[in-house]
Amino acid sequence: MGRQSLCDELRSVFDGLSDPAHPALSARIREMIANPPPSSPAPRLAVAFALVVTVLTVAGLVFVGRHARPP
């Protein structure tokens, strides 16, 4: 069994298991790319908040690690 025949067999099995895409799917994808929906500031705010929390957590762990008393 060569590499090409394995790829063909896998593709055949996958095609048999999966349903074909809806005909309007590609049109919807193109429409979303051409005219993206307006973004809200919430995701950017959440990312900024997560970044601040991460930096403070790492800085706190480094501070505690450097100032911890040896046993």
mmCIF file as Biopython writes it, N, C-alpha, C and O atoms, coordinates in Angstrom:
data_model
#
loop_
_atom_site.group_PDB
_atom_site.id
_atom_site.type_symbol
_atom_site.label_atom_id
_atom_site.label_alt_id
_atom_site.label_comp_id
_atom_site.label_asym_id
_atom_site.label_entity_id
_atom_site.label_seq_id
_atom_site.pdbx_PDB_ins_code
_atom_site.Cartn_x
_atom_site.Cartn_y
_atom_site.Cartn_z
_atom_site.occupancy
_atom_site.B_iso_or_equiv
_atom_site.auth_seq_id
_atom_site.auth_asym_id
_atom_site.pdbx_PDB_model_num
ATOM 1   N N  . MET A ? 1  ? 0.847   -1.169 0.000  1.0 0.0 1  A 1 
ATOM 2   C CA . MET A ? 1  ? 0.000   0.000  0.000  1.0 0.0 1  A 1 
ATOM 3   C C  . MET A ? 1  ? 0.893   1.232  0.000  1.0 0.0 1  A 1 
ATOM 4   O O  . MET A ? 1  ? 1.621   1.471  0.963  1.0 0.0 1  A 1 
ATOM 5   N N  . GLY A ? 2  ? 0.843   2.002  -1.055 1.0 0.0 2  A 1 
ATOM 6   C CA . GLY A ? 2  ? 1.672   3.188  -1.162 1.0 0.0 2  A 1 
ATOM 7   C C  . GLY A ? 2  ? 1.042   4.388  -0.476 1.0 0.0 2  A 1 
ATOM 8   O O  . GLY A ? 2  ? -0.114  4.354  -0.054 1.0 0.0 2  A 1 
ATOM 9   N N  . ARG A ? 3  ? 1.818   5.432  -0.379 1.0 0.0 3  A 1 
ATOM 10  C CA . ARG A ? 3  ? 1.338   6.653  0.276  1.0 0.0 3  A 1 
ATOM 11  C C  . ARG A ? 3  ? 0.151   7.244  -0.486 1.0 0.0 3  A 1 
ATOM 12  O O  . ARG A ? 3  ? -0.818  7.692  0.127  1.0 0.0 3  A 1 
ATOM 13  N N  . GLN A ? 4  ? 0.220   7.248  -1.792 1.0 0.0 4  A 1 
ATOM 14  C CA . GLN A ? 4  ? -0.859  7.829  -2.591 1.0 0.0 4  A 1 
ATOM 15  C C  . GLN A ? 4  ? -2.159  7.048  -2.408 1.0 0.0 4  A 1 
ATOM 16  O O  . GLN A ? 4  ? -3.228  7.651  -2.316 1.0 0.0 4  A 1 
ATOM 17  N N  . SER A ? 5  ? -2.084  5.739  -2.356 1.0 0.0 5  A 1 
ATOM 18  C CA . SER A ? 5  ? -3.307  4.955  -2.208 1.0 0.0 5  A 1 
ATOM 19  C C  . SER A ? 5  ? -3.920  5.163  -0.821 1.0 0.0 5  A 1 
ATOM 20  O O  . SER A ? 5  ? -5.144  5.141  -0.687 1.0 0.0 5  A 1 
ATOM 21  N N  . LEU A ? 6  ? -3.105  5.361  0.204  1.0 0.0 6  A 1 
ATOM 22  C CA . LEU A ? 6  ? -3.628  5.640  1.536  1.0 0.0 6  A 1 
ATOM 23  C C  . LEU A ? 6  ? -4.351  6.978  1.549  1.0 0.0 6  A 1 
ATOM 24  O O  . LEU A ? 6  ? -5.429  7.096  2.131  1.0 0.0 6  A 1 
ATOM 25  N N  . CYS A ? 7  ? -3.766  7.987  0.913  1.0 0.0 7  A 1 
ATOM 26  C CA . CYS A ? 7  ? -4.413  9.296  0.836  1.0 0.0 7  A 1 
ATOM 27  C C  . CYS A ? 7  ? -5.734  9.209  0.091  1.0 0.0 7  A 1 
ATOM 28  O O  . CYS A ? 7  ? -6.730  9.800  0.508  1.0 0.0 7  A 1 
ATOM 29  N N  . ASP A ? 8  ? -5.739  8.477  -1.005 1.0 0.0 8  A 1 
ATOM 30  C CA . ASP A ? 8  ? -6.984  8.309  -1.768 1.0 0.0 8  A 1 
ATOM 31  C C  . ASP A ? 8  ? -8.040  7.571  -0.953 1.0 0.0 8  A 1 
ATOM 32  O O  . ASP A ? 8  ? -9.221  7.917  -0.997 1.0 0.0 8  A 1 
ATOM 33  N N  . GLU A ? 9  ? -7.613  6.557  -0.213 1.0 0.0 9  A 1 
ATOM 34  C CA . GLU A ? 9  ? -8.562  5.793  0.605  1.0 0.0 9  A 1 
ATOM 35  C C  . GLU A ? 9  ? -9.128  6.660  1.732  1.0 0.0 9  A 1 
ATOM 36  O O  . GLU A ? 9  ? -10.329 6.619  1.998  1.0 0.0 9  A 1 
ATOM 37  N N  . LEU A ? 10 ? -8.271  7.443  2.394  1.0 0.0 10 A 1 
ATOM 38  C CA . LEU A ? 10 ? -8.744  8.333  3.449  1.0 0.0 10 A 1 
ATOM 39  C C  . LEU A ? 10 ? -9.711  9.384  2.901  1.0 0.0 10 A 1 
ATOM 40  O O  . LEU A ? 10 ? -10.735 9.670  3.521  1.0 0.0 10 A 1 
ATOM 41  N N  . ARG A ? 11 ? -9.390  9.946  1.760  1.0 0.0 11 A 1 
ATOM 42  C CA . ARG A ? 11 ? -10.267 10.932 1.140  1.0 0.0 11 A 1 
ATOM 43  C C  . ARG A ? 11 ? -11.612 10.307 0.789  1.0 0.0 11 A 1 
ATOM 44  O O  . ARG A ? 11 ? -12.658 10.927 0.982  1.0 0.0 11 A 1 
ATOM 45  N N  . SER A ? 12 ? -11.586 9.112  0.287  1.0 0.0 12 A 1 
ATOM 46  C CA . SER A ? 12 ? -12.825 8.418  -0.067 1.0 0.0 12 A 1 
ATOM 47  C C  . SER A ? 12 ? -13.687 8.146  1.163  1.0 0.0 12 A 1 
ATOM 48  O O  . SER A ? 12 ? -14.903 8.337  1.125  1.0 0.0 12 A 1 
ATOM 49  N N  . VAL A ? 13 ? -13.060 7.700  2.254  1.0 0.0 13 A 1 
ATOM 50  C CA . VAL A ? 13 ? -13.800 7.440  3.492  1.0 0.0 13 A 1 
ATOM 51  C C  . VAL A ? 13 ? -14.361 8.744  4.046  1.0 0.0 13 A 1 
ATOM 52  O O  . VAL A ? 13 ? -15.513 8.783  4.479  1.0 0.0 13 A 1 
ATOM 53  N N  . PHE A ? 14 ? -13.568 9.809  4.038  1.0 0.0 14 A 1 
ATOM 54  C CA . PHE A ? 14 ? -14.039 11.100 4.539  1.0 0.0 14 A 1 
ATOM 55  C C  . PHE A ? 14 ? -15.205 11.614 3.702  1.0 0.0 14 A 1 
ATOM 56  O O  . PHE A ? 14 ? -16.190 12.110 4.248  1.0 0.0 14 A 1 
ATOM 57  N N  . ASP A ? 15 ? -15.100 11.500 2.386  1.0 0.0 15 A 1 
ATOM 58  C CA . ASP A ? 15 ? -16.190 11.940 1.522  1.0 0.0 15 A 1 
ATOM 59  C C  . ASP A ? 15 ? -17.463 11.139 1.778  1.0 0.0 15 A 1 
ATOM 60  O O  . ASP A ? 15 ? -18.569 11.674 1.688  1.0 0.0 15 A 1 
ATOM 61  N N  . GLY A ? 16 ? -17.304 9.864  2.095  1.0 0.0 16 A 1 
ATOM 62  C CA . GLY A ? 16 ? -18.465 9.034  2.384  1.0 0.0 16 A 1 
ATOM 63  C C  . GLY A ? 16 ? -19.118 9.375  3.718  1.0 0.0 16 A 1 
ATOM 64  O O  . GLY A ? 16 ? -20.329 9.217  3.873  1.0 0.0 16 A 1 
ATOM 65  N N  . LEU A ? 17 ? -18.327 9.840  4.683  1.0 0.0 17 A 1 
ATOM 66  C CA . LEU A ? 17 ? -18.862 10.160 6.003  1.0 0.0 17 A 1 
ATOM 67  C C  . LEU A ? 17 ? -19.426 11.570 6.108  1.0 0.0 17 A 1 
ATOM 68  O O  . LEU A ? 17 ? -20.331 11.819 6.905  1.0 0.0 17 A 1 
ATOM 69  N N  . SER A ? 18 ? -18.903 12.484 5.318  1.0 0.0 18 A 1 
ATOM 70  C CA . SER A ? 18 ? -19.318 13.880 5.454  1.0 0.0 18 A 1 
ATOM 71  C C  . SER A ? 18 ? -20.395 14.230 4.435  1.0 0.0 18 A 1 
ATOM 72  O O  . SER A ? 18 ? -20.488 13.639 3.359  1.0 0.0 18 A 1 
ATOM 73  N N  . ASP A ? 19 ? -21.194 15.204 4.813  1.0 0.0 19 A 1 
ATOM 74  C CA . ASP A ? 19 ? -22.226 15.703 3.912  1.0 0.0 19 A 1 
ATOM 75  C C  . ASP A ? 19 ? -21.632 16.793 3.039  1.0 0.0 19 A 1 
ATOM 76  O O  . ASP A ? 19 ? -20.695 17.481 3.445  1.0 0.0 19 A 1 
ATOM 77  N N  . PRO A ? 20 ? -22.178 16.948 1.837  1.0 0.0 20 A 1 
ATOM 78  C CA . PRO A ? 20 ? -21.674 18.046 1.005  1.0 0.0 20 A 1 
ATOM 79  C C  . PRO A ? 20 ? -22.087 19.394 1.599  1.0 0.0 20 A 1 
ATOM 80  O O  . PRO A ? 20 ? -23.098 19.492 2.295  1.0 0.0 20 A 1 
ATOM 81  N N  . ALA A ? 21 ? -21.307 20.413 1.322  1.0 0.0 21 A 1 
ATOM 82  C CA . ALA A ? 21 ? -21.598 21.744 1.834  1.0 0.0 21 A 1 
ATOM 83  C C  . ALA A ? 21 ? -22.873 22.291 1.211  1.0 0.0 21 A 1 
ATOM 84  O O  . ALA A ? 21 ? -23.207 21.975 0.069  1.0 0.0 21 A 1 
ATOM 85  N N  . HIS A ? 22 ? -23.574 23.108 1.971  1.0 0.0 22 A 1 
ATOM 86  C CA . HIS A ? 22 ? -24.784 23.741 1.463  1.0 0.0 22 A 1 
ATOM 87  C C  . HIS A ? 22 ? -24.400 24.670 0.315  1.0 0.0 22 A 1 
ATOM 88  O O  . HIS A ? 22 ? -23.373 25.343 0.396  1.0 0.0 22 A 1 
ATOM 89  N N  . PRO A ? 23 ? -25.189 24.723 -0.738 1.0 0.0 23 A 1 
ATOM 90  C CA . PRO A ? 23 ? -24.818 25.556 -1.890 1.0 0.0 23 A 1 
ATOM 91  C C  . PRO A ? 23 ? -24.639 27.038 -1.555 1.0 0.0 23 A 1 
ATOM 92  O O  . PRO A ? 23 ? -23.841 27.722 -2.196 1.0 0.0 23 A 1 
ATOM 93  N N  . ALA A ? 24 ? -25.365 27.533 -0.570 1.0 0.0 24 A 1 
ATOM 94  C CA . ALA A ? 24 ? -25.265 28.957 -0.249 1.0 0.0 24 A 1 
ATOM 95  C C  . ALA A ? 24 ? -24.116 29.268 0.709  1.0 0.0 24 A 1 
ATOM 96  O O  . ALA A ? 24 ? -23.879 30.435 1.020  1.0 0.0 24 A 1 
ATOM 97  N N  . LEU A ? 25 ? -23.404 28.257 1.178  1.0 0.0 25 A 1 
ATOM 98  C CA . LEU A ? 25 ? -22.342 28.482 2.156  1.0 0.0 25 A 1 
ATOM 99  C C  . LEU A ? 25 ? -21.238 29.373 1.611  1.0 0.0 25 A 1 
ATOM 100 O O  . LEU A ? 25 ? -20.828 30.318 2.286  1.0 0.0 25 A 1 
ATOM 101 N N  . SER A ? 26 ? -20.752 29.103 0.426  1.0 0.0 26 A 1 
ATOM 102 C CA . SER A ? 26 ? -19.670 29.918 -0.127 1.0 0.0 26 A 1 
ATOM 103 C C  . SER A ? 26 ? -20.122 31.355 -0.349 1.0 0.0 26 A 1 
ATOM 104 O O  . SER A ? 26 ? -19.333 32.281 -0.163 1.0 0.0 26 A 1 
ATOM 105 N N  . ALA A ? 27 ? -21.376 31.559 -0.744 1.0 0.0 27 A 1 
ATOM 106 C CA . ALA A ? 27 ? -21.887 32.917 -0.928 1.0 0.0 27 A 1 
ATOM 107 C C  . ALA A ? 27 ? -21.951 33.654 0.408  1.0 0.0 27 A 1 
ATOM 108 O O  . ALA A ? 27 ? -21.633 34.841 0.475  1.0 0.0 27 A 1 
ATOM 109 N N  . ARG A ? 28 ? -22.356 32.964 1.466  1.0 0.0 28 A 1 
ATOM 110 C CA . ARG A ? 28 ? -22.413 33.588 2.793  1.0 0.0 28 A 1 
ATOM 111 C C  . ARG A ? 28 ? -21.019 33.940 3.292  1.0 0.0 28 A 1 
ATOM 112 O O  . ARG A ? 28 ? -20.826 34.996 3.896  1.0 0.0 28 A 1 
ATOM 113 N N  . ILE A ? 29 ? -20.054 33.075 3.049  1.0 0.0 29 A 1 
ATOM 114 C CA . ILE A ? 29 ? -18.679 33.345 3.472  1.0 0.0 29 A 1 
ATOM 115 C C  . ILE A ? 29 ? -18.133 34.556 2.734  1.0 0.0 29 A 1 
ATOM 116 O O  . ILE A ? 29 ? -17.519 35.432 3.343  1.0 0.0 29 A 1 
ATOM 117 N N  . ARG A ? 30 ? -18.353 34.611 1.425  1.0 0.0 30 A 1 
ATOM 118 C CA . ARG A ? 30 ? -17.888 35.769 0.651  1.0 0.0 30 A 1 
ATOM 119 C C  . ARG A ? 30 ? -18.551 37.061 1.127  1.0 0.0 30 A 1 
ATOM 120 O O  . ARG A ? 30 ? -17.900 38.103 1.212  1.0 0.0 30 A 1 
ATOM 121 N N  . GLU A ? 31 ? -19.843 36.989 1.438  1.0 0.0 31 A 1 
ATOM 122 C CA . GLU A ? 31 ? -20.565 38.166 1.931  1.0 0.0 31 A 1 
ATOM 123 C C  . GLU A ? 31 ? -20.006 38.638 3.267  1.0 0.0 31 A 1 
ATOM 124 O O  . GLU A ? 31 ? -19.848 39.841 3.474  1.0 0.0 31 A 1 
ATOM 125 N N  . MET A ? 32 ? -19.706 37.716 4.176  1.0 0.0 32 A 1 
ATOM 126 C CA . MET A ? 32 ? -19.151 38.092 5.479  1.0 0.0 32 A 1 
ATOM 127 C C  . MET A ? 32 ? -17.748 38.678 5.343  1.0 0.0 32 A 1 
ATOM 128 O O  . MET A ? 32 ? -17.378 39.567 6.110  1.0 0.0 32 A 1 
ATOM 129 N N  . ILE A ? 33 ? -16.972 38.201 4.393  1.0 0.0 33 A 1 
ATOM 130 C CA . ILE A ? 33 ? -15.633 38.747 4.176  1.0 0.0 33 A 1 
ATOM 131 C C  . ILE A ? 33 ? -15.729 40.138 3.559  1.0 0.0 33 A 1 
ATOM 132 O O  . ILE A ? 33 ? -15.003 41.049 3.959  1.0 0.0 33 A 1 
ATOM 133 N N  . ALA A ? 34 ? -16.623 40.304 2.589  1.0 0.0 34 A 1 
ATOM 134 C CA . ALA A ? 34 ? -16.757 41.591 1.908  1.0 0.0 34 A 1 
ATOM 135 C C  . ALA A ? 34 ? -17.363 42.648 2.817  1.0 0.0 34 A 1 
ATOM 136 O O  . ALA A ? 34 ? -16.948 43.806 2.785  1.0 0.0 34 A 1 
ATOM 137 N N  . ASN A ? 35 ? -18.347 42.259 3.633  1.0 0.0 35 A 1 
ATOM 138 C CA . ASN A ? 35 ? -19.038 43.210 4.504  1.0 0.0 35 A 1 
ATOM 139 C C  . ASN A ? 35 ? -19.052 42.674 5.931  1.0 0.0 35 A 1 
ATOM 140 O O  . ASN A ? 35 ? -20.063 42.134 6.379  1.0 0.0 35 A 1 
ATOM 141 N N  . PRO A ? 36 ? -17.936 42.819 6.650  1.0 0.0 36 A 1 
ATOM 142 C CA . PRO A ? 36 ? -17.900 42.282 8.013  1.0 0.0 36 A 1 
ATOM 143 C C  . PRO A ? 36 ? -18.877 43.033 8.924  1.0 0.0 36 A 1 
ATOM 144 O O  . PRO A ? 36 ? -19.103 44.229 8.739  1.0 0.0 36 A 1 
ATOM 145 N N  . PRO A ? 37 ? -19.449 42.339 9.895  1.0 0.0 37 A 1 
ATOM 146 C CA . PRO A ? 37 ? -20.370 43.013 10.812 1.0 0.0 37 A 1 
ATOM 147 C C  . PRO A ? 37 ? -19.596 44.003 11.678 1.0 0.0 37 A 1 
ATOM 148 O O  . PRO A ? 37 ? -18.406 43.815 11.928 1.0 0.0 37 A 1 
ATOM 149 N N  . PRO A ? 38 ? -20.274 45.056 12.134 1.0 0.0 38 A 1 
ATOM 150 C CA . PRO A ? 38 ? -19.575 46.025 12.983 1.0 0.0 38 A 1 
ATOM 151 C C  . PRO A ? 38 ? -19.140 45.356 14.283 1.0 0.0 38 A 1 
ATOM 152 O O  . PRO A ? 38 ? -19.893 44.602 14.898 1.0 0.0 38 A 1 
ATOM 153 N N  . SER A ? 39 ? -17.910 45.650 14.684 1.0 0.0 39 A 1 
ATOM 154 C CA . SER A ? 39 ? -17.389 45.016 15.896 1.0 0.0 39 A 1 
ATOM 155 C C  . SER A ? 39 ? -17.724 45.877 17.102 1.0 0.0 39 A 1 
ATOM 156 O O  . SER A ? 39 ? -17.804 47.102 17.011 1.0 0.0 39 A 1 
ATOM 157 N N  . SER A ? 40 ? -17.912 45.228 18.204 1.0 0.0 40 A 1 
ATOM 158 C CA . SER A ? 40 ? -18.173 45.945 19.440 1.0 0.0 40 A 1 
ATOM 159 C C  . SER A ? 40 ? -16.873 46.033 20.231 1.0 0.0 40 A 1 
ATOM 160 O O  . SER A ? 40 ? -15.972 45.221 20.019 1.0 0.0 40 A 1 
ATOM 161 N N  . PRO A ? 41 ? -16.756 47.002 21.140 1.0 0.0 41 A 1 
ATOM 162 C CA . PRO A ? 41 ? -15.511 47.133 21.902 1.0 0.0 41 A 1 
ATOM 163 C C  . PRO A ? 41 ? -15.362 46.069 22.983 1.0 0.0 41 A 1 
ATOM 164 O O  . PRO A ? 41 ? -14.305 45.977 23.607 1.0 0.0 41 A 1 
ATOM 165 N N  . ALA A ? 42 ? -16.385 45.272 23.217 1.0 0.0 42 A 1 
ATOM 166 C CA . ALA A ? 42 ? -16.332 44.282 24.298 1.0 0.0 42 A 1 
ATOM 167 C C  . ALA A ? 42 ? -15.202 43.267 24.124 1.0 0.0 42 A 1 
ATOM 168 O O  . ALA A ? 42 ? -14.488 43.012 25.095 1.0 0.0 42 A 1 
ATOM 169 N N  . PRO A ? 43 ? -14.997 42.674 22.945 1.0 0.0 43 A 1 
ATOM 170 C CA . PRO A ? 43 ? -13.885 41.711 22.832 1.0 0.0 43 A 1 
ATOM 171 C C  . PRO A ? 43 ? -12.522 42.353 23.082 1.0 0.0 43 A 1 
ATOM 172 O O  . PRO A ? 43 ? -11.655 41.739 23.704 1.0 0.0 43 A 1 
ATOM 173 N N  . ARG A ? 44 ? -12.327 43.569 22.608 1.0 0.0 44 A 1 
ATOM 174 C CA . ARG A ? 44 ? -11.042 44.234 22.829 1.0 0.0 44 A 1 
ATOM 175 C C  . ARG A ? 44 ? -10.860 44.546 24.309 1.0 0.0 44 A 1 
ATOM 176 O O  . ARG A ? 44 ? -9.758  44.420 24.843 1.0 0.0 44 A 1 
ATOM 177 N N  . LEU A ? 45 ? -11.925 44.947 24.960 1.0 0.0 45 A 1 
ATOM 178 C CA . LEU A ? 45 ? -11.867 45.234 26.384 1.0 0.0 45 A 1 
ATOM 179 C C  . LEU A ? 45 ? -11.562 43.962 27.171 1.0 0.0 45 A 1 
ATOM 180 O O  . LEU A ? 45 ? -10.779 43.986 28.121 1.0 0.0 45 A 1 
ATOM 181 N N  . ALA A ? 46 ? -12.178 42.858 26.776 1.0 0.0 46 A 1 
ATOM 182 C CA . ALA A ? 46 ? -11.925 41.587 27.452 1.0 0.0 46 A 1 
ATOM 183 C C  . ALA A ? 46 ? -10.479 41.144 27.266 1.0 0.0 46 A 1 
ATOM 184 O O  . ALA A ? 46 ? -9.864  40.635 28.203 1.0 0.0 46 A 1 
ATOM 185 N N  . VAL A ? 47 ? -9.938  41.328 26.085 1.0 0.0 47 A 1 
ATOM 186 C CA . VAL A ? 47 ? -8.542  40.963 25.825 1.0 0.0 47 A 1 
ATOM 187 C C  . VAL A ? 47 ? -7.608  41.845 26.653 1.0 0.0 47 A 1 
ATOM 188 O O  . VAL A ? 47 ? -6.639  41.356 27.234 1.0 0.0 47 A 1 
ATOM 189 N N  . ALA A ? 48 ? -7.897  43.125 26.705 1.0 0.0 48 A 1 
ATOM 190 C CA . ALA A ? 48 ? -7.062  44.029 27.495 1.0 0.0 48 A 1 
ATOM 191 C C  . ALA A ? 48 ? -7.119  43.664 28.979 1.0 0.0 48 A 1 
ATOM 192 O O  . ALA A ? 48 ? -6.090  43.659 29.654 1.0 0.0 48 A 1 
ATOM 193 N N  . PHE A ? 49 ? -8.296  43.364 29.481 1.0 0.0 49 A 1 
ATOM 194 C CA . PHE A ? 49 ? -8.449  42.975 30.878 1.0 0.0 49 A 1 
ATOM 195 C C  . PHE A ? 49 ? -7.686  41.675 31.163 1.0 0.0 49 A 1 
ATOM 196 O O  . PHE A ? 49 ? -6.992  41.571 32.174 1.0 0.0 49 A 1 
ATOM 197 N N  . ALA A ? 50 ? -7.814  40.694 30.279 1.0 0.0 50 A 1 
ATOM 198 C CA . ALA A ? 50 ? -7.105  39.424 30.464 1.0 0.0 50 A 1 
ATOM 199 C C  . ALA A ? 50 ? -5.601  39.634 30.435 1.0 0.0 50 A 1 
ATOM 200 O O  . ALA A ? 50 ? -4.872  38.992 31.192 1.0 0.0 50 A 1 
ATOM 201 N N  . LEU A ? 51 ? -5.129  40.517 29.578 1.0 0.0 51 A 1 
ATOM 202 C CA . LEU A ? 51 ? -3.698  40.801 29.504 1.0 0.0 51 A 1 
ATOM 203 C C  . LEU A ? 51 ? -3.204  41.445 30.795 1.0 0.0 51 A 1 
ATOM 204 O O  . LEU A ? 51 ? -2.146  41.075 31.305 1.0 0.0 51 A 1 
ATOM 205 N N  . VAL A ? 52 ? -3.956  42.400 31.325 1.0 0.0 52 A 1 
ATOM 206 C CA . VAL A ? 52 ? -3.568  43.057 32.575 1.0 0.0 52 A 1 
ATOM 207 C C  . VAL A ? 52 ? -3.548  42.050 33.721 1.0 0.0 52 A 1 
ATOM 208 O O  . VAL A ? 52 ? -2.615  42.045 34.524 1.0 0.0 52 A 1 
ATOM 209 N N  . VAL A ? 53 ? -4.572  41.197 33.806 1.0 0.0 53 A 1 
ATOM 210 C CA . VAL A ? 53 ? -4.622  40.194 34.873 1.0 0.0 53 A 1 
ATOM 211 C C  . VAL A ? 53 ? -3.452  39.227 34.747 1.0 0.0 53 A 1 
ATOM 212 O O  . VAL A ? 53 ? -2.852  38.852 35.755 1.0 0.0 53 A 1 
ATOM 213 N N  . THR A ? 54 ? -3.123  38.821 33.539 1.0 0.0 54 A 1 
ATOM 214 C CA . THR A ? 54 ? -2.005  37.899 33.323 1.0 0.0 54 A 1 
ATOM 215 C C  . THR A ? 54 ? -0.682  38.527 33.736 1.0 0.0 54 A 1 
ATOM 216 O O  . THR A ? 54 ? 0.125   37.890 34.412 1.0 0.0 54 A 1 
ATOM 217 N N  . VAL A ? 55 ? -0.459  39.767 33.336 1.0 0.0 55 A 1 
ATOM 218 C CA . VAL A ? 55 ? 0.793   40.445 33.688 1.0 0.0 55 A 1 
ATOM 219 C C  . VAL A ? 55 ? 0.895   40.611 35.200 1.0 0.0 55 A 1 
ATOM 220 O O  . VAL A ? 55 ? 1.958   40.378 35.777 1.0 0.0 55 A 1 
ATOM 221 N N  . LEU A ? 56 ? -0.206  41.013 35.852 1.0 0.0 56 A 1 
ATOM 222 C CA . LEU A ? 56 ? -0.172  41.167 37.306 1.0 0.0 56 A 1 
ATOM 223 C C  . LEU A ? 56 ? 0.055   39.838 38.018 1.0 0.0 56 A 1 
ATOM 224 O O  . LEU A ? 56 ? 0.760   39.790 39.026 1.0 0.0 56 A 1 
ATOM 225 N N  . THR A ? 57 ? -0.529  38.766 37.507 1.0 0.0 57 A 1 
ATOM 226 C CA . THR A ? 57 ? -0.336  37.448 38.111 1.0 0.0 57 A 1 
ATOM 227 C C  . THR A ? 57 ? 1.114   37.002 37.989 1.0 0.0 57 A 1 
ATOM 228 O O  . THR A ? 57 ? 1.711   36.541 38.961 1.0 0.0 57 A 1 
ATOM 229 N N  . VAL A ? 58 ? 1.676   37.139 36.800 1.0 0.0 58 A 1 
ATOM 230 C CA . VAL A ? 58 ? 3.074   36.733 36.596 1.0 0.0 58 A 1 
ATOM 231 C C  . VAL A ? 58 ? 4.006   37.595 37.447 1.0 0.0 58 A 1 
ATOM 232 O O  . VAL A ? 58 ? 4.936   37.079 38.068 1.0 0.0 58 A 1 
ATOM 233 N N  . ALA A ? 59 ? 3.760   38.893 37.476 1.0 0.0 59 A 1 
ATOM 234 C CA . ALA A ? 59 ? 4.608   39.768 38.286 1.0 0.0 59 A 1 
ATOM 235 C C  . ALA A ? 59 ? 4.491   39.424 39.761 1.0 0.0 59 A 1 
ATOM 236 O O  . ALA A ? 59 ? 5.490   39.440 40.480 1.0 0.0 59 A 1 
ATOM 237 N N  . GLY A ? 60 ? 3.292   39.114 40.221 1.0 0.0 60 A 1 
ATOM 238 C CA . GLY A ? 60 ? 3.106   38.720 41.619 1.0 0.0 60 A 1 
ATOM 239 C C  . GLY A ? 60 ? 3.821   37.429 41.946 1.0 0.0 60 A 1 
ATOM 240 O O  . GLY A ? 60 ? 4.429   37.315 43.009 1.0 0.0 60 A 1 
ATOM 241 N N  . LEU A ? 61 ? 3.762   36.458 41.060 1.0 0.0 61 A 1 
ATOM 242 C CA . LEU A ? 61 ? 4.453   35.185 41.288 1.0 0.0 61 A 1 
ATOM 243 C C  . LEU A ? 61 ? 5.967   35.377 41.308 1.0 0.0 61 A 1 
ATOM 244 O O  . LEU A ? 61 ? 6.659   34.768 42.123 1.0 0.0 61 A 1 
ATOM 245 N N  . VAL A ? 62 ? 6.478   36.213 40.420 1.0 0.0 62 A 1 
ATOM 246 C CA . VAL A ? 62 ? 7.914   36.478 40.416 1.0 0.0 62 A 1 
ATOM 247 C C  . VAL A ? 62 ? 8.315   37.183 41.696 1.0 0.0 62 A 1 
ATOM 248 O O  . VAL A ? 62 ? 9.332   36.833 42.296 1.0 0.0 62 A 1 
ATOM 249 N N  . PHE A ? 63 ? 7.540   38.170 42.131 1.0 0.0 63 A 1 
ATOM 250 C CA . PHE A ? 63 ? 7.840   38.893 43.362 1.0 0.0 63 A 1 
ATOM 251 C C  . PHE A ? 63 ? 7.842   37.966 44.566 1.0 0.0 63 A 1 
ATOM 252 O O  . PHE A ? 63 ? 8.763   38.005 45.381 1.0 0.0 63 A 1 
ATOM 253 N N  . VAL A ? 64 ? 6.809   37.130 44.681 1.0 0.0 64 A 1 
ATOM 254 C CA . VAL A ? 64 ? 6.724   36.193 45.800 1.0 0.0 64 A 1 
ATOM 255 C C  . VAL A ? 64 ? 7.864   35.179 45.740 1.0 0.0 64 A 1 
ATOM 256 O O  . VAL A ? 64 ? 8.430   34.816 46.771 1.0 0.0 64 A 1 
ATOM 257 N N  . GLY A ? 65 ? 8.198   34.724 44.538 1.0 0.0 65 A 1 
ATOM 258 C CA . GLY A ? 65 ? 9.286   33.758 44.390 1.0 0.0 65 A 1 
ATOM 259 C C  . GLY A ? 65 ? 10.633  34.326 44.791 1.0 0.0 65 A 1 
ATOM 260 O O  . GLY A ? 65 ? 11.473  33.601 45.325 1.0 0.0 65 A 1 
ATOM 261 N N  . ARG A ? 66 ? 10.852  35.584 44.548 1.0 0.0 66 A 1 
ATOM 262 C CA . ARG A ? 66 ? 12.136  36.192 44.889 1.0 0.0 66 A 1 
ATOM 263 C C  . ARG A ? 66 ? 12.228  36.579 46.347 1.0 0.0 66 A 1 
ATOM 264 O O  . ARG A ? 66 ? 13.326  36.626 46.901 1.0 0.0 66 A 1 
ATOM 265 N N  . HIS A ? 67 ? 11.099  36.857 46.985 1.0 0.0 67 A 1 
ATOM 266 C CA . HIS A ? 67 ? 11.119  37.317 48.368 1.0 0.0 67 A 1 
ATOM 267 C C  . HIS A ? 67 ? 10.638  36.265 49.362 1.0 0.0 67 A 1 
ATOM 268 O O  . HIS A ? 67 ? 10.406  36.578 50.530 1.0 0.0 67 A 1 
ATOM 269 N N  . ALA A ? 68 ? 10.489  35.052 48.922 1.0 0.0 68 A 1 
ATOM 270 C CA . ALA A ? 68 ? 10.043  33.992 49.825 1.0 0.0 68 A 1 
ATOM 271 C C  . ALA A ? 68 ? 11.210  33.610 50.748 1.0 0.0 68 A 1 
ATOM 272 O O  . ALA A ? 68 ? 12.369  33.571 50.336 1.0 0.0 68 A 1 
ATOM 273 N N  . ARG A ? 69 ? 10.869  33.339 51.971 1.0 0.0 69 A 1 
ATOM 274 C CA . ARG A ? 69 ? 11.904  32.920 52.934 1.0 0.0 69 A 1 
ATOM 275 C C  . ARG A ? 69 ? 12.229  31.456 52.711 1.0 0.0 69 A 1 
ATOM 276 O O  . ARG A ? 69 ? 11.319  30.651 52.514 1.0 0.0 69 A 1 
ATOM 277 N N  . PRO A ? 70 ? 13.491  31.095 52.736 1.0 0.0 70 A 1 
ATOM 278 C CA . PRO A ? 70 ? 13.833  29.674 52.605 1.0 0.0 70 A 1 
ATOM 279 C C  . PRO A ? 70 ? 13.387  28.909 53.842 1.0 0.0 70 A 1 
ATOM 280 O O  . PRO A ? 70 ? 13.378  29.472 54.936 1.0 0.0 70 A 1 
ATOM 281 N N  . PRO A ? 71 ? 13.022  27.659 53.701 1.0 0.0 71 A 1 
ATOM 282 C CA . PRO A ? 71 ? 12.545  26.866 54.859 1.0 0.0 71 A 1 
ATOM 283 C C  . PRO A ? 71 ? 13.602  26.587 55.880 1.0 0.0 71 A 1 
ATOM 284 O O  . PRO A ? 71 ? 13.329  25.937 56.889 1.0 0.0 71 A 1 
#
